[in-house]
Amino acid sequence: ICKLYRDGVLVTRIQKAFSTGNLGIGRKRKMVPTKWSITTVDDVISLALINEIKQHPTIDNFQVYTLRNLDNIYVTILLPQPWKFEWVEAWFPTTTWNKSGLETQIIGDYEGYSKRKTYARVGGCYYSTRLATAEALSREKRQAGAILLREIHPGYTLPIGVWNVRESIREQLKQKPITFDDINNTLRYAFSQLTIPANKWIANSSLLKEALYQKMITEF
């Protein structure tokens, strides 16, 4: 998988080859559901990239990226810290995964410097967006803490698939970020790009709480 990726083969083609049982050793090759192959390939490649970016210095400032696409709002916050990652998504009422709900449902998952040991509750989008984030940092030869927030509004009537989310974050992280020197101004701007109040995001995000309330050793 990683060799094909390094040789410039599109991730989507690698995923198709994996799904049809064309990757593997001898009789161990198996056909698997497309959903499994997508997440597996996203996971394998992102882990390889993360191992590399951990060898690079951290970014020098706080960065915020914003993208609006198909009635979704994506906000990525990069922190000048060693690698960590969190993906949090908010499904508004009447959207696919919150059809009968009266309130917006927020769910997310995260990892610290070490890799995850369990499957993320939010499913494939966690791994596809982690890949897109790792790719961006790899290009810059930097590492960072990454907090990705997504609002899914009612106009997003039918989920297209995790590939759409991956490509949205890829496109977002090619843009020039808005930069800041401190966490408070960073989050003030980031939350201004979203419609859900800041306190709800913080309540559902482990890394936002950590960024706000845990002092770094460099502050002493």
FENRA-V882008 format. One record per residue. N is the residue number from 1. PSI is psi in whole degrees, 0 to 359 (NA if undefined). BURIAL is I if it has 9 or more other ideal C-beta (glycine too) atoms within 8 Angstrom, else O. Layout:
n={N & N}
psi={PSI & PSI}
burial={BURIAL & BURIAL}
//
This chain:
n={1 & 2 & 3 & 4 & 5 & 6 & 7 & 8 & 9 & 10 & 11 & 12 & 13 & 14 & 15 & 16 & 17 & 18 & 19 & 20 & 21 & 22 & 23 & 24 & 25 & 26 & 27 & 28 & 29 & 30 & 31 & 32 & 33 & 34 & 35 & 36 & 37 & 38 & 39 & 40 & 41 & 42 & 43 & 44 & 45 & 46 & 47 & 48 & 49 & 50 & 51 & 52 & 53 & 54 & 55 & 56 & 57 & 58 & 59 & 60 & 61 & 62 & 63 & 64 & 65 & 66 & 67 & 68 & 69 & 70 & 71 & 72 & 73 & 74 & 75 & 76 & 77 & 78 & 79 & 80 & 81 & 82 & 83 & 84 & 85 & 86 & 87 & 88 & 89 & 90 & 91 & 92 & 93 & 94 & 95 & 96 & 97 & 98 & 99 & 100 & 101 & 102 & 103 & 104 & 105 & 106 & 107 & 108 & 109 & 110 & 111 & 112 & 113 & 114 & 115 & 116 & 117 & 118 & 119 & 120 & 121 & 122 & 123 & 124 & 125 & 126 & 127 & 128 & 129 & 130 & 131 & 132 & 133 & 134 & 135 & 136 & 137 & 138 & 139 & 140 & 141 & 142 & 143 & 144 & 145 & 146 & 147 & 148 & 149 & 150 & 151 & 152 & 153 & 154 & 155 & 156 & 157 & 158 & 159 & 160 & 161 & 162 & 163 & 164 & 165 & 166 & 167 & 168 & 169 & 170 & 171 & 172 & 173 & 174 & 175 & 176 & 177 & 178 & 179 & 180 & 181 & 182 & 183 & 184 & 185 & 186 & 187 & 188 & 189 & 190 & 191 & 192 & 193 & 194 & 195 & 196 & 197 & 198 & 199 & 200 & 201 & 202 & 203 & 204 & 205 & 206 & 207 & 208 & 209 & 210 & 211 & 212 & 213 & 214 & 215 & 216 & 217 & 218 & 219 & 220}
psi={311 & 324 & 316 & 317 & 315 & 331 & 2 & 10 & 135 & 142 & 320 & 326 & 323 & 319 & 321 & 318 & 320 & 317 & 324 & 7 & 23 & 2 & 142 & 186 & 116 & 232 & 355 & 351 & 136 & 147 & 138 & 158 & 145 & 320 & 319 & 317 & 321 & 310 & 320 & 312 & 316 & 319 & 311 & 312 & 318 & 323 & 320 & 318 & 321 & 320 & 326 & 313 & 339 & 344 & 353 & 160 & 160 & 161 & 163 & 349 & 180 & 138 & 141 & 130 & 142 & 141 & 136 & 128 & 125 & 45 & 28 & 146 & 125 & 129 & 126 & 130 & 121 & 130 & 143 & 68 & 166 & 162 & 132 & 161 & 141 & 139 & 123 & 128 & 145 & 116 & 117 & 157 & 145 & 355 & 168 & 312 & 15 & 48 & 313 & 5 & 152 & 345 & 159 & 133 & 125 & 130 & 146 & 176 & 163 & 170 & 152 & 210 & 327 & 155 & 158 & 151 & 350 & 160 & 135 & 138 & 328 & 358 & 210 & 330 & 330 & 313 & 326 & 321 & 330 & 322 & 312 & 321 & 315 & 323 & 315 & 316 & 324 & 320 & 322 & 352 & 49 & 166 & 162 & 164 & 137 & 127 & 117 & 126 & 138 & 128 & 127 & 108 & 165 & 337 & 345 & 81 & 332 & 117 & 130 & 329 & 165 & 336 & 323 & 321 & 317 & 312 & 329 & 316 & 323 & 312 & 318 & 315 & 0 & 347 & 166 & 127 & 162 & 128 & 153 & 164 & 351 & 159 & 325 & 312 & 326 & 309 & 326 & 316 & 315 & 314 & 334 & 341 & 350 & 167 & 338 & 136 & 150 & 320 & 330 & 321 & 314 & 320 & 334 & 14 & 121 & 318 & 331 & 317 & 315 & 317 & 326 & 324 & 345 & 121 & 142 & 152 & 335 & 349 & 351 & NA}
burial={I & O & O & I & I & O & O & O & O & O & I & O & I & I & I & I & I & I & I & O & I & O & O & O & O & O & O & O & I & O & O & I & O & I & O & I & I & I & I & I & I & I & I & I & I & I & I & I & I & I & O & I & I & I & O & I & O & I & I & O & O & I & I & I & I & I & I & O & O & O & O & I & I & I & I & I & I & I & I & I & O & O & I & I & I & I & I & I & I & I & I & I & I & O & I & I & O & I & O & O & I & O & O & I & I & I & I & I & I & I & I & O & O & O & O & O & O & O & O & I & O & I & O & I & I & I & I & I & I & I & I & I & I & I & I & I & I & I & O & O & O & I & I & I & I & I & I & I & I & I & I & I & I & I & O & I & O & O & O & O & O & I & I & I & I & I & I & I & I & I & I & I & I & O & O & O & O & O & O & I & O & O & I & O & I & I & I & O & I & I & I & O & I & I & O & I & O & O & O & I & I & I & O & I & I & O & I & I & I & O & I & I & O & O & O & O & O & O & O & O}
//
